[in-house]
Amino acid sequence: MKVILGHLYPEYLNIYADRGNMAVLERRAAWRGIELDYRPINLGDPVRPGEHDLLYVGGGQDREQALIAPDLAAKAQQIAEAVAGGAALLAVCGGYQLLGRFYRDRAGAELPGIGLFPLHTVAGERRMIGDVLLECELEPGMTRTLAGFENHAGRTFLEDGARPLGRVVAGFGNNGEDRTEGAVWRNVFGTYLHGPLLPKNPRFADHLITAALRRRYGDVVLVSLDDQVEDVAHKAAVARAGG
Ligand code: GLN
């Protein structure tokens, strides 16, 4: 079995070790005998619908977001088709913001988003920085914690129909007001959690791998791994966030 992963703009959107998320997906797949076929998608490269099982886009400063936003907007239809075809997608911080309708940066410039999520983001004066702890429901009826680190000026507001990834227990989340964090739609996950996110949230990594495999192989149950180290890392991140 294999998962084809498309990494959007690895050279531009990669802060707070977001690239580390790729390493976790690769390892947790390999430990189950699943190959992760990693394919970078750069400026001008197409997103061929049907090619990818999983797409990923990381975070970046306003400057880097401005450099890629027109190219990402040009791929909006291709990404929407890939998602409609069952591809899963994880977007972190700056990448997450550009999955919405727009991101208005601190200079007031409005960067176009691809409108995959019904939300918009406006940068504020004070950056929202620190450890974050969420409660979320990746599987119906199963509440889990997600822990990570955030650093963003953008305040994201979910619009009608948008479902948050989680409820903020500690930290700012989407906007520091409504206690929502991130967004979920089908197999598309957006979050402000850096750190990187997946090393200390192995269940979320497995959730993404399972969603990616489902497109090609139907329902797959991943064998469980010995996650003692990951669980210690998760507990430490929860404690650091004040949980
Ligand atoms: N530049 C965006 C902001 O400041 C995103 C930052 C990030 O990806 N960490 O909100």
Residues whose N, C-alpha, C, O or C-beta is under 5 A from the ligand:
A	BS01	LIG	G59 G60 Q61 D62 V92 C93 G94 N151 H152 A153 G154
